[in-house]
Amino acid sequence: MRFLGNVLATVVGIFVFLMVFFFGFILIGLLFGGDSETVKVKEKSVIELDLSKVNYDYAGKTNFKDFQWYEDQHNGLSDIIKAIEYAKTDDDIKGISILNNNSNLGIAQTKALRDALENFKQSKKFVYSYADVYSQKDYYLNSVANTIYVNPIGEIDFKGLSTEIMFFKDFQEKSGLKMEVIRHGKYKSAVEPFLENKMSEANKEQTLALLNSVWNSLIADISKTRNIPTSRLNEIANGLLARTPEMALKEKLIDKIAYEDVYHADIKKALKVDDDEDYNKVSIEEYAEKIATTTADYSTKNKIAIIYAQGEILSGEGDVSYIGEGSMRRSLQEARKDENVKAIVLRIDSPGGSALTSELIWREIELTKKVKPVVVSMGNVAASGGYYIACNADKIYAESNTITGSIGVFGTLPNFTQAFNKLGINTEQVKTHERANNYTPFVNLDENTRAFYQESVEKIYSTFVNRVATGRKLTFAQVDSIGQGRVWSGQDALKIGLVDKIGGMDDAIKEAASLAKIKEYRTQDFPEYEKDFEDVLAQFGFAQSKEAIMKEELGIENYEILQRLKRLQQLKGVQAMMPYEIKIN
């Protein structure tokens, strides 16, 4: 037996050695075998603004601890905006082309990018736009262009905003798969689909107010650049009066109906390039990488730390796609202890999540605020837990179409008792004390247990409201009256005191510099995420993710519906979460 054990140990050792050698060899190739040269921008170049791979404000820095390998991505929206700002004064860049762009960015992110393009145009360089089909959000972005082209058989989607909510009450009753809900807040519609078959009046009220506020913000910008009164834009949307290229041209939403070859020919004319020659192009991702890696200015020691909090708030380390207390608390601590960091801007794009994690991050901000100024910049969403971690900042900036507020909490407990009974499965418990057993989904929730959970929800709601009241210098009653889980647009949040000013990231950074009393500074991005061996395998595609497989088989829309159900069933502890269902179309 010892002999067999030694043989097995030897085989395992050889296998581990070969695996380490194999992956080490691949990593060395990836690290040192690639082209390290940055892209060279030629004279009379045009930036191609393809946003299909831009998903987050911050693309992330990652430290793979097991391999002492560091990765820094530069294709986040913040990098794209910096690149456009630099291009304004780059003599080699003559214009920007937005060609058949399909963006994954949210509405507030789209506004930030649109503002950057508007600023770029002040250099007298051109922004041209062409599409076969303009979605409503993409038209909002492209409406900033000097000249807007559309394919002769294309179309423009301009009809106003909507959102759709799916309800599961009947499904629960028929299947026996039930979600027990404990909540505080009459507007807390994240769990309403499990309680009702239709929207409550409170939810309709807040959703319609939100949509109207966001829409008014969009058409105000379009009206300014296209010189069309907002009243007429509403008439166009109401009557679908821009549904064909000819109708859109008549209403002045576009400038030219043409094929793509005409579009490129017009760019050549603007650049004074011969018809039989091609013009120089550079992708926005390559240009952003170049700017990020070659234009950093280290002449000043003063820094403003920008800490990105994006995605749902969960436990653990965190990633570019979700907020974890590990990376967030570490980032705040590092920025707080760094003497060269004079102020912090917390960029939030989050619908909330774990109340406990939100509280831990809130506490770290509270400690940091005693040492140096903290300013919040809100992106697409900074609601519920996303607002929790913002409320104690020295100043809060939001875009006019940011979704924020949703000050309320809830808890959900899956219950399968009815379904199991239908299948002939029964559960019985034995315990030494009345409350010795934890909650189980196989036994009906009794009133005493519900009361204990409700007590926890009420305590966290009270804590949440007090945090906001203290941070925003309001009374408990004032916050409670605008809380109850209700969501607000950034513009409306300004009126009720939840934010201080309407503005983007640049405005927040300038405010942070002002509070820190510094004029010259550079920025430093956080967090730096820490990952291990398993994450390396996923990073290089040695195994296709379960998510990718399911998206491929189900389709993206069906996959998103499945994820809504799954996430609500898996929530643990009390949640400070805004409604999942607010997806503006």
PATI-185867 format. One record per residue (C-alpha): z, x, y; residue in one letter. Coordinates in pm, whole numbers, padded with zeros to 5 digits, always signed. Layout:
BEGIN
ZXYA/...
***
This chain:
BEGIN
+00000+00000+00000M/+00080+00287+00236R/-00259+00441+00157F/-00439+00116+00241L/-00234+00087+00558G/-00333+00437+00664N/-00700+00366+00592V/-00682+00042+00793L/-00512+00218+01084A/-00783+00486+01081T/-01062+00226+01079V/-00900+00036+01367V/-00852+00361+01560G/-01217+00458+01516I/-01328+00110+01623F/-01112+00119+01937V/-01239+00470+02020F/-01602+00360+01985L/-01543+00051+02199M/-01374+00252+02475V/-01650+00516+02458F/-01922+00247+02467F/-01783+00057+02763F/-01686+00379+02939G/-02044+00501+02907F/-02174+00173+03052I/-01929+00190+03341L/-02026+00548+03422I/-02390+00443+03426G/-02313+00150+03653L/-02104+00359+03886L/-02322+00666+03916F/-02665+00574+03780G/-02767+00317+04041G/-02953+00365+04364D/-02688+00450+04620S/-02927+00451+04916E/-02895+00169+05164T/-03203-00031+05253V/-03424+00118+05524K/-03524-00132+05791V/-03878-00077+05918K/-04005-00144+06268E/-04096-00503+06353K/-03893-00644+06064S/-03796-01006+06006V/-03473-01103+05830I/-03525-01354+05549E/-03221-01582+05556L/-03189-01679+05189D/-02841-01828+05137L/-02876-01933+04773S/-02625-01669+04657K/-02380-01705+04946V/-02090-01924+04828N/-01774-01802+05000Y/-01655-01677+05338D/-01532-01362+05164Y/-01720-01198+04876A/-01415-00998+04767G/-01277-00654+04692K/-01167-00592+04334T/-00962-00314+04179N/-01024-00293+03801F/-00698-00121+03714K/-00775-00015+03357D/-01081+00185+03466F/-00977+00304+03814Q/-01292+00132+03932W/-01325-00034+04273Y/-01584-00295+04373E/-01654-00418+04725D/-01902-00704+04772Q/-02077-00771+05104H/-02257-01102+05052N/-01991-01337+05187G/-02060-01562+05484L/-01848-01339+05707S/-02074-01044+05617D/-02386-01253+05683I/-02259-01355+06028I/-02168-00994+06115K/-02518-00885+06012A/-02682-01152+06232I/-02462-01045+06522E/-02567-00682+06474Y/-02935-00780+06440A/-02922-00919+06792K/-02920-00562+06928T/-03116-00395+06646D/-03453-00291+06789D/-03612-00295+06443D/-03532-00664+06392I/-03763-00899+06579K/-03668-01234+06431G/-03518-01441+06150I/-03709-01654+05900S/-03539-01945+05721I/-03781-02023+05440L/-03717-02307+05190N/-03347-02242+05219N/-03108-02423+04983N/-02755-02355+05093S/-02433-02404+04895N/-02220-02370+05208L/-01994-02645+05335G/-02048-02821+05666I/-01798-02614+05868A/-01943-02294+05721Q/-02291-02417+05810T/-02177-02474+06168K/-02037-02120+06189A/-02369-01981+06067L/-02562-02209+06301R/-02354-02085+06596D/-02436-01725+06496A/-02809-01808+06493L/-02778-01980+06832E/-02615-01664+06967N/-02889-01449+06810F/-03156-01647+06996K/-03005-01533+07327Q/-03162-01191+07259S/-03503-01361+07304K/-03582-01286+06940K/-03718-01576+06739F/-03574-01796+06465V/-03843-01976+06264Y/-03780-02232+05991S/-04003-02370+05715Y/-03929-02604+05424A/-04109-02825+05180D/-03808-03056+05191V/-03512-03053+05430Y/-03183-03184+05295S/-02962-03329+05566Q/-02722-03034+05570K/-03005-02781+05564D/-03181-02963+05847Y/-02860-02934+06049Y/-02872-02556+06005L/-03248-02527+06057N/-03243-02746+06368S/-03126-02437+06558V/-03469-02272+06508A/-03715-02216+06790N/-03989-02369+06576T/-03939-02596+06274I/-04220-02637+06019Y/-04248-02881+05729V/-04498-02909+05447N/-04761-03183+05502P/-04639-03370+05195I/-04274-03276+05244G/-03985-03486+05372E/-03672-03475+05589I/-03345-03633+05478D/-03179-03772+05792F/-02978-04085+05725K/-02609-04034+05809G/-02319-03930+05588L/-02169-04086+05277S/-01928-04010+04997T/-01880-04162+04652E/-01560-04208+04453I/-01534-04274+04079M/-01249-04491+03945F/-01099-04470+03596F/-00847-04756+03577K/-01049-04971+03333D/-01139-04663+03129F/-00768-04588+03089Q/-00691-04940+02975E/-00977-04947+02726K/-00923-04599+02587S/-00544-04582+02606G/-00569-04243+02780L/-00351-04292+03085K/-00233-04085+03379M/+00120-04157+03504E/+00123-04106+03880V/+00415-04023+04108I/+00322-03983+04473R/+00432-03999+04834H/+00184-04096+05100G/-00014-04417+05134K/-00332-04216+05196Y/-00286-03985+04895K/-00613-04084+04734S/-00639-03784+04501A/-00477-04004+04234V/-00609-04344+04348E/-00891-04346+04088P/-00625-04372+03817F/-00442-04660+03988L/-00718-04885+04121E/-01072-05006+04053N/-01175-04975+04417K/-01081-04793+04735M/-00767-04903+04912S/-00802-05015+05272E/-00602-04708+05378A/-00842-04478+05194N/-01148-04658+05338K/-00998-04623+05685E/-00940-04249+05662Q/-01270-04176+05485T/-01483-04368+05735L/-01301-04209+06030A/-01359-03866+05878L/-01729-03926+05812L/-01785-04060+06164N/-01608-03763+06321S/-01807-03510+06116V/-02136-03692+06184W/-02073-03702+06558N/-02011-03328+06552S/-02339-03265+06367L/-02561-03476+06592I/-02401-03330+06906A/-02529-02987+06798D/-02870-03121+06695I/-02900-03311+07023S/-02839-02993+07220K/-03100-02777+07046T/-03366-03045+06990R/-03311-03219+07326N/-03281-03562+07165I/-03006-03802+07282P/-02737-03869+07024T/-02801-04241+07061S/-03160-04187+06948R/-03050-03962+06660L/-02830-04248+06538N/-03125-04486+06560E/-03341-04241+06363I/-03076-04212+06093A/-03014-04586+06079N/-03382-04675+06041G/-03486-04372+05834L/-03737-04303+06109L/-03792-03938+06009A/-03862-03989+05640R/-04216-03850+05655T/-04341-03534+05830P/-04548-03746+06072E/-04250-03964+06164M/-04024-03658+06204A/-04281-03495+06434L/-04307-03811+06644K/-03927-03818+06680E/-03927-03445+06774K/-03705-03345+06481L/-03971-03088+06383I/-04241-02895+06568D/-04526-02842+06322K/-04667-02994+06004I/-04828-02707+05815A/-04851-02520+05487Y/-04652-02205+05426E/-04950-01972+05486D/-04976-02109+05842V/-04606-02042+05890Y/-04648-01677+05789H/-04960-01646+06005A/-04761-01766+06307D/-04490-01507+06238I/-04760-01238+06231K/-04882-01357+06571K/-04529-01339+06710A/-04498-00984+06575L/-04854-00889+06684K/-04946-00796+06328V/-05309-00816+06213D/-05403-01114+05995D/-05502-00894+05702D/-05171-00706+05703E/-04831-00815+05575D/-04531-00812+05803Y/-04208-00627+05726N/-03925-00830+05574K/-03565-00755+05479V/-03336-00994+05291S/-03014-01097+05464I/-02810-00970+05167E/-02964-00622+05185E/-02926-00614+05561Y/-02562-00728+05540A/-02492-00454+05283E/-02650-00196+05515K/-02450-00310+05817I/-02123-00324+05623A/-02162+00026+05480T/-02315+00215+05773T/-02180+00070+06098T/-01801+00074+06047A/-01621+00215+06351D/-01300+00405+06271Y/-01253+00548+06620S/-00967+00310+06694T/-00650+00290+06486K/-00568-00065+06593N/-00661-00320+06329K/-00661-00695+06286I/-00620-00794+05922A/-00832-01088+05806I/-00679-01245+05495I/-00907-01493+05318Y/-00747-01787+05136A/-01030-01976+04965Q/-01032-02224+04677G/-00759-02428+04511E/-00402-02302+04531I/-00282-02205+04184L/-00036-01964+04029S/-00127-01610+03927G/-00325-01328+04087E/-00606-01520+04256G/-00976-01451+04295D/-01259-01522+04541V/-01273-01873+04392S/-00902-01964+04398Y/-00582-01876+04583I/-00302-01713+04382G/+00036-01602+04512E/-00014-01253+04367G/-00302-01136+04587S/-00195-01346+04888M/+00164-01226+04904R/+00059-00866+04839R/-00199-00886+05120S/+00050-01027+05369L/+00306-00763+05276Q/+00054-00478+05311E/-00067-00605+05647A/+00289-00657+05765R/+00397-00303+05672K/+00085-00130+05807D/+00175-00006+06156E/-00191+00003+06255N/-00235-00369+06182V/-00138-00538+06506K/-00214-00899+06414A/-00332-01113+06123I/-00596-01384+06098V/-00558-01611+05796L/-00893-01769+05711R/-00834-02085+05506I/-01087-02283+05306D/-00876-02480+05058S/-00807-02841+04952P/-00457-02736+04843G/-00299-02733+04501G/+00037-02612+04372S/+00321-02704+04608A/+00532-02417+04472L/+00263-02155+04538T/+00203-02305+04883S/+00571-02265+04961E/+00572-01902+04841L/+00276-01819+05067I/+00435-02012+05356W/+00750-01800+05318R/+00549-01477+05326E/+00376-01592+05645I/+00715-01679+05795E/+00838-01324+05727L/+00516-01174+05862T/+00524-01381+06181K/+00854-01217+06277K/+00679-00878+06282V/+00331-00951+06422K/+00118-01249+06532P/-00048-01472+06270V/-00346-01687+06369V/-00514-01935+06135V/-00889-01998+06125S/-00984-02310+05927M/-01316-02330+05743G/-01461-02630+05559N/-01124-02754+05436V/-00764-02667+05514A/-00585-02972+05380A/-00264-03056+05196S/-00150-02723+05048G/-00423-02563+05259G/-00250-02705+05566Y/+00094-02616+05427Y/+00008-02244+05442I/-00135-02286+05794A/+00134-02491+05966C/+00368-02210+06070N/+00104-01982+06226A/+00136-01886+06592D/-00201-02052+06665K/-00436-02267+06457I/-00813-02285+06512Y/-01041-02536+06334A/-01407-02625+06352E/-01470-02976+06485S/-01590-03080+06138N/-01316-02908+05937T/-01132-03139+05696I/-00758-03092+05743T/-00421-03268+05732G/-00356-03457+05406S/+00017-03397+05442I/+00141-03556+05121G/+00227-03471+04762V/+00185-03618+04415F/+00246-03548+04048G/+00048-03664+03744T/+00161-03692+03383L/-00094-03762+03106P/+00013-04033+02864N/-00166-04094+02530F/+00082-04338+02373T/-00146-04642+02376Q/-00445-04445+02242A/-00236-04295+01961F/-00091-04633+01869N/-00445-04771+01832K/-00517-04488+01590L/-00197-04555+01392G/-00014-04246+01520I/+00349-04293+01626N/+00596-04043+01772T/+00973-04040+01737E/+01220-03800+01900Q/+01559-03669+01795V/+01787-03519+02062K/+02147-03411+02116T/+02170-03536+02475H/+02010-03820+02666E/+01781-03590+02867R/+01743-03307+02615A/+01374-03378+02560N/+01108-03283+02812N/+00842-03533+02908Y/+00583-03577+02636T/+00247-03758+02663P/+00317-03929+02329F/+00608-04145+02454V/+00596-04403+02732N/+00741-04288+03063L/+01076-04463+03112D/+01205-04563+03454E/+01483-04301+03462N/+01237-04017+03398T/+00997-04160+03656R/+01286-04170+03905A/+01359-03801+03844F/+00996-03708+03908Y/+00983-03932+04215Q/+01294-03755+04344E/+01114-03421+04310S/+00805-03554+04490V/+01017-03695+04773E/+01203-03364+04812K/+00881-03163+04836I/+00724-03414+05075Y/+01032-03392+05295S/+01013-03011+05283T/+00641-03020+05364F/+00692-03248+05665V/+00980-03034+05791N/+00765-02720+05759R/+00492-02885+05967V/+00739-03028+06221A/+00898-02688+06278T/+00570-02500+06289G/+00392-02747+06518R/+00700-02826+06731K/+00693-03195+06641L/+00961-03433+06513T/+00985-03535+06149F/+00889-03890+06247A/+00580-03769+06436Q/+00455-03568+06139V/+00536-03848+05895D/+00331-04093+06103S/+00021-03869+06086I/+00100-03749+05734G/+00125-03981+05433Q/-00164-03785+05281G/-00418-03885+05549R/-00708-03646+05611V/-00837-03570+05960W/-01140-03394+06104S/-01071-03084+06310G/-01161-03274+06627Q/-00913-03552+06551D/-00649-03302+06431A/-00662-03142+06776L/-00575-03474+06939K/-00265-03526+06722I/-00133-03171+06741G/-00216-03040+06393L/-00440-02768+06539V/-00439-02587+06873D/-00804-02524+06951K/-01156-02594+06827I/-01330-02268+06743G/-01454-02036+06472G/-01344-01709+06322M/-01443-01502+06627D/-01228-01721+06850D/-00932-01678+06615A/-00976-01300+06610I/-00989-01285+06991K/-00672-01498+07005E/-00498-01262+06761A/-00596-00961+06974A/-00468-01137+07284S/-00133-01218+07120L/-00107-00857+07002A/-00201-00734+07352K/-00480-00507+07231I/-00836-00473+07365K/-00993-00230+07120E/-00960-00290+06746Y/-01141-00309+06416R/-01096-00561+06136T/-00985-00507+05777Q/-01051-00765+05505D/-00798-00879+05244F/-00719-00955+04961P/-00798-00678+04717E/-00788-00851+04380Y/-00655-00675+04071E/-00828-00729+03736K/-00808-00591+03384D/-01032-00509+03086F/-01116-00870+02996E/-01235-00935+03349D/-01464-00631+03325V/-01635-00780+03018L/-01694-01108+03199A/-01812-00922+03508Q/-02100-00756+03324F/-02199-01056+03113G/-02106-00927+02767F/-02014-01286+02685A/-02158-01595+02849Q/-01883-01797+03009S/-01789-02138+02875K/-01853-02276+03223E/-02213-02146+03226A/-02283-02293+02882I/-02143-02635+02974M/-02335-02647+03302K/-02653-02566+03115E/-02596-02835+02851E/-02451-03115+03066L/-02618-03052+03400G/-02425-02966+03716I/-02346-03324+03824E/-02210-03430+03482N/-02017-03103+03458Y/-01850-03174+03795E/-01743-03523+03678I/-01593-03371+03361L/-01410-03111+03569Q/-01255-03378+03791R/-01104-03548+03488L/-00994-03219+03334K/-00827-03085+03649R/-00631-03403+03712L/-00511-03403+03352Q/-00406-03037+03367Q/-00212-03041+03693L/+00140-02906+03644K/+00428-02962+03879G/+00414-03141+04211V/+00084-03102+04395Q/+00003-03075+04764A/-00364-03153+04710M/-00624-03339+04915M/-00859-03588+04743P/-01106-03431+04503Y/-01351-03709+04574E/-01439-03625+04934I/-01781-03474+04879K/-01986-03551+05188I/-02354-03628+05128N/
***
